[in-house]
Amino acid sequence: MFIGLFPKAVEYKSFNRVSNPYECEIGGNYLLFKIHLLLLWLIWHFHLYFAVFPLGFLFLGTSGEPVRDIMKYSKLDNHLEIMKKTLKWRHIAPTCPDTVPCTPCTETDPFTMYNCPAVYFSGNCKEFATDLYKGLYPILIIIS
């Protein structure tokens, strides 16, 4: 992102300009403790059994354009269901670069999911919703 878009925010060291989509690993003892508590609650509440990853959690998210584009060109109309489909397909933006603007990549596809995220999120939705997804890995929290 162009630095001129955020003239005041760039003064802070905590301000990070990141790509869309964005993937990061979040860890640390305190944060992991809080996430472990959340996961333990999910086990108790939903009777789910899964492995807790001790080193950190992978977060993956977009601003929502790929999901809205899939809605536009398919019969799918539920944001969370589309996100589950993209997880199953292991591709964040299957319509890029045809209908969603992006920089063409000839060597690799930057939208392919090589790692399964612990938390997958999408922005710019009409309403807030969450869901749990059981796929290749035992559990995934989806936020839209």
Protein Blocks (a to p, Z undefined) as FASTA:
>chain_A
ZZklmmmlmmpmklccdddddddddedjklmmmmmmmmmmmmmmnopacdddfkbccddd
dehlmmmmmmmmmcbfbfklmmmmmmmnopablmbcklmccdddfkbcckbcfbdcfbdc
dehifbdcddddddfbmbdcddZZ
